[in-house]
């Protein structure tokens, strides 16, 4: 997949089930997919962008199989995905996190046989909203419960201590040429989406504001949005903008439709087009 001369690849970690309690487990028996249809099924799809001068990862996945105590070492994770497309972890120069819920960030680090937390991507700067980092810390310090998958920042402390984070405070900021973050909030305190623009072509990596094609409906509400009205407003504005620009939407949590565009039908309703 290319955006003019940018190379973009979606790095699938597979299909997972989210339980009512907020835990997540990988679906290994594909026969179960027919039994588990609905919002409990999600994909996990970080995006790799190679601009020719920088290699950027959008979100980092779960990282299952990386830790020394993890029993499943054969599962797909950020390292196996990079290898598929001919990249090494050292090649990644930047990571842009839409937010800090652990299904988007756990792949950033692993615990080795020496029980030390180690960065998975040793040369990467990690870009995240400062408000999101503060919300993650507050959720732990104040024992705030999160509906669904929430914050587990313990391993991120080590990365922060190593000065790997770049904390963003602007609502709209170009991180690298053609790569811009737009803070939306709504889903979480510092949620941001990423706009990829090169020449006439535009794409949006939507994070959990529009996690799948099912959230293109105007009244869709994410159960784990901390500010549902704000999230719905931001979602609607992004859908309208993407429609005007004929932009590609990149979904992090879709099971089958990983990318697509938004168009209006004859009744002027927004519909998804593969």
C-alpha positions in Angstrom: 0.0 0.0 0.0 1.5 3.4 -1.0 0.6 7.0 -0.3 2.4 8.6 -3.2 6.0 7.7 -2.4 5.3 6.6 1.2 5.1 2.9 1.9 2.4 1.9 4.3 1.8 -1.6 5.7 -0.8 -2.9 8.2 0.8 -5.2 10.7 -1.9 -7.6 11.8 -1.6 -9.4 15.1 -4.7 -11.5 14.5 -8.3 -11.6 15.8 -9.1 -11.3 19.4 -12.1 -11.5 21.7 -12.7 -8.8 24.4 -14.5 -10.3 27.4 -17.1 -8.3 29.3 -14.5 -7.8 32.1 -12.1 -6.2 29.6 -9.6 -9.0 29.2 -8.5 -9.9 25.7 -7.7 -13.3 24.3 -6.6 -14.4 20.8 -9.0 -16.4 18.7 -7.1 -19.5 17.5 -10.0 -21.7 16.4 -11.4 -19.9 13.4 -14.7 -21.8 13.8 -15.4 -19.6 16.8 -15.6 -16.6 14.6 -19.1 -17.6 13.6 -20.1 -17.9 17.3 -18.6 -14.6 18.4 -19.8 -12.2 15.8 -20.3 -8.7 17.1 -18.4 -6.0 19.0 -16.6 -8.5 21.2 -14.4 -9.4 18.2 -11.5 -7.1 17.2 -8.5 -7.1 15.1 -5.2 -5.5 16.2 -3.5 -3.7 13.3 -0.7 -1.2 13.8 0.5 0.6 10.7 4.1 1.0 9.4 5.0 4.0 7.4 8.3 4.2 5.5 8.9 7.8 4.2 12.3 7.0 2.9 13.9 9.1 5.6 12.0 7.8 8.6 10.2 4.5 9.6 7.1 5.3 11.7 4.9 2.9 13.6 1.3 3.9 14.4 0.4 2.1 17.7 2.4 -0.9 18.8 0.0 -3.8 19.4 -0.1 -6.2 22.4 3.3 -7.8 21.9 2.1 -11.2 22.9 5.0 -13.7 22.9 7.7 -11.2 23.6 8.0 -11.6 27.3 10.2 -14.4 28.7 7.2 -15.7 30.7 4.8 -15.7 27.8 3.9 -19.3 26.8 3.0 -18.4 23.2 6.2 -17.5 21.4 4.8 -18.3 18.0 2.1 -15.7 17.9 2.3 -12.7 15.6 3.6 -9.6 17.3 5.4 -6.4 16.3 8.7 -8.1 15.7 7.3 -10.9 13.6 5.3 -8.4 11.6 8.3 -6.2 10.9 10.3 -9.2 9.8 7.6 -10.1 7.3 8.0 -6.8 5.6 11.8 -6.8 5.7 12.4 -4.5 8.7 14.3 -4.8 11.9 13.2 -3.3 15.2 16.2 -1.0 15.0 14.8 0.5 11.8 11.9 2.2 13.5 12.7 5.8 14.2 9.3 7.0 15.6 6.2 5.6 17.2 3.0 7.6 17.3 0.5 6.4 19.9 -3.1 7.3 19.5 -3.5 6.7 23.2 -2.1 4.5 26.0 -4.7 1.7 26.5 -2.6 -1.4 26.7 -3.8 -3.1 23.6 -2.2 -0.2 21.7 1.1 0.1 23.6 2.1 -3.3 25.2 4.3 -4.1 22.2 6.6 -1.3 23.1 8.5 -3.3 25.7 9.1 -6.8 27.0 10.5 -8.5 30.1 13.5 -10.6 29.2 15.0 -13.6 31.0 16.9 -11.2 33.3 13.5 -9.8 34.4 14.4 -6.4 33.1 12.0 -4.3 31.1 13.5 -3.6 27.7 12.4 -1.4 24.7 11.2 -3.5 21.8 12.2 -0.7 19.4 15.5 0.5 20.7 15.9 3.6 18.5 12.4 4.9 18.4 11.0 8.2 19.8 7.5 7.7 21.2 5.1 10.5 20.5 2.0 10.7 22.8 -0.2 13.5 24.1 1.0 14.8 27.5 -2.6 14.8 28.7 -2.9 11.1 27.9 0.2 10.2 29.9 -1.1 12.2 32.9 -4.5 10.4 32.6 -2.7 7.0 32.6 -0.8 7.9 35.7 -4.0 9.3 37.4 -5.9 6.1 36.6 -3.3 4.1 38.6 -2.7 6.5 41.4 -6.4 7.1 42.0 -7.5 3.5 41.2 -9.8 4.6 38.5 -11.6 1.7 36.8 -11.8 1.8 33.0 -14.6 0.1 31.2 -13.1 -2.3 28.7 -9.4 -2.3 28.0 -7.6 0.4 30.0 -4.3 1.6 31.2 -1.5 -0.6 32.5 1.5 1.8 32.4 3.9 -0.1 34.6 6.3 -1.1 31.8 6.0 2.4 30.3 7.7 3.9 33.4 11.0 2.4 32.3 10.7 3.8 28.8 9.8 7.2 30.3 12.8 7.1 32.6 15.0 6.4 29.6 13.6 9.6 28.0 12.1 7.8 25.0 8.8 9.7 25.1 8.0 13.0 23.3 5.1 14.5 25.1 2.9 16.6 22.8 0.7 19.5 24.0 -0.7 20.9 20.7 -4.0 19.9 19.2 -2.6 19.8 15.7 1.1 19.2 15.1 3.2 17.9 12.2 5.5 15.3 13.7 7.4 14.6 10.4 6.8 15.9 6.9 3.4 14.7 5.8 2.6 13.1 9.2 0.4 15.2 11.5 -1.4 14.4 14.7 -4.8 15.8 15.5 -5.9 15.6 19.2 -9.5 14.5 19.4 -10.0 13.4 23.0 -13.4 11.7 23.6 -12.3 8.1 23.7 -9.6 9.0 26.2 -8.2 12.2 27.6 -5.5 12.7 25.1 -6.6 10.5 22.2 -5.2 11.6 18.8 -5.6 10.5 15.2 -2.8 10.6 12.6 -3.2 12.2 9.2 -0.8 11.0 6.5 -0.6 13.3 3.6 1.6 13.1 0.5 0.8 14.9 -2.7 -2.9 14.6 -3.4 -3.5 11.5 -1.3 -4.6 11.6 2.3 -5.1 8.8 4.9 -6.2 8.9 8.5 -5.2 6.4 11.2 -8.2 6.5 13.4 -7.2 4.8 16.6 -10.2 4.1 18.8 -12.1 7.1 17.6 -13.2 5.1 14.6 -11.8 1.6 15.5 -13.7 -0.2 12.7 -16.1 0.4 9.8 -19.0 -0.2 12.3 -18.3 3.3 13.8 -19.1 5.2 10.6 -22.7 5.4 11.7 -23.5 8.9 13.0 -24.8 7.7 16.4 -22.2 5.1 17.1 -21.0 5.2 20.6 -17.9 3.4 22.0 -18.7 1.7 25.3 -15.3 2.7 26.6 -15.4 6.4 25.5 -14.8 8.5 28.6 -16.7 11.5 27.0 -19.2 9.9 24.5 -20.6 13.2 23.3 -17.2 14.6 22.6 -16.1 11.4 20.9 -19.2 11.3 18.7 -18.7 14.9 17.6 -15.0 14.4 16.8 -15.9 11.1 15.0 -18.5 12.9 12.9 -16.1 15.8 12.0 -13.4 13.3 11.0 -15.9 11.3 8.8 -17.1 14.5 7.1 -13.5 15.6 6.5 -12.4 12.2 5.1 -15.4 12.2 2.8 -14.6 15.6 1.4 -10.9 14.7 0.9 -11.7 11.2 -0.5 -9.3 10.0 2.1 -8.5 6.4 3.1 -9.4 5.4 6.7 -7.0 2.9 8.4 -8.8 0.9 11.1 -6.9 -0.5 14.1 -9.7 -2.9 15.4 -11.6 -4.0 12.3 -11.7 -7.8 11.8 -12.1 -7.9 8.1 -12.2 -4.4 6.5 -8.8 -2.9 7.4 -9.1 0.1 5.1 -11.7 2.0 3.1 -13.2 5.3 2.2 -16.4 7.1 3.1 -18.9 8.2 0.5 -22.4 9.5 0.5 -25.2 7.4 -0.9 -28.2 8.7 -2.9 -29.9 9.6 0.5 -26.8 11.6 1.5 -25.9 9.1 4.2 -22.3 8.1 4.9 -21.5 4.6 3.8 -18.3 2.6 3.8 -16.6 1.7 0.5 -13.8 -0.9 0.4 
